[in-house]
């Protein structure tokens, strides 16, 4: 198996929950809340509601990015040294 395949197997295996949560945060914060906020710019929101919606977008996106960085390092598979013992 190549290192990329091993990393992919980690993401759909033991790291599936974190991987799914990362995409859920991206979908909620990056797409749904942003679209909702932009759609409601017609004046239906008060300034406080816009502030809280923006804070929710920021928190979900930062959470998703932190999960992404964590997954990057957890799913990285070390290359084997040439001439080393076969595992």
Secondary structure as GFF3:
##gff-version 3
##sequence-region A 1 87
A	DSSP	alpha_helix	3	12	.	.	.	ID=ss1
A	DSSP	alpha_helix	16	25	.	.	.	ID=ss2
A	DSSP	pi_helix	26	32	.	.	.	ID=ss3
A	DSSP	alpha_helix	33	39	.	.	.	ID=ss4
A	DSSP	three_ten_helix	40	42	.	.	.	ID=ss5
A	DSSP	alpha_helix	47	75	.	.	.	ID=ss6
###
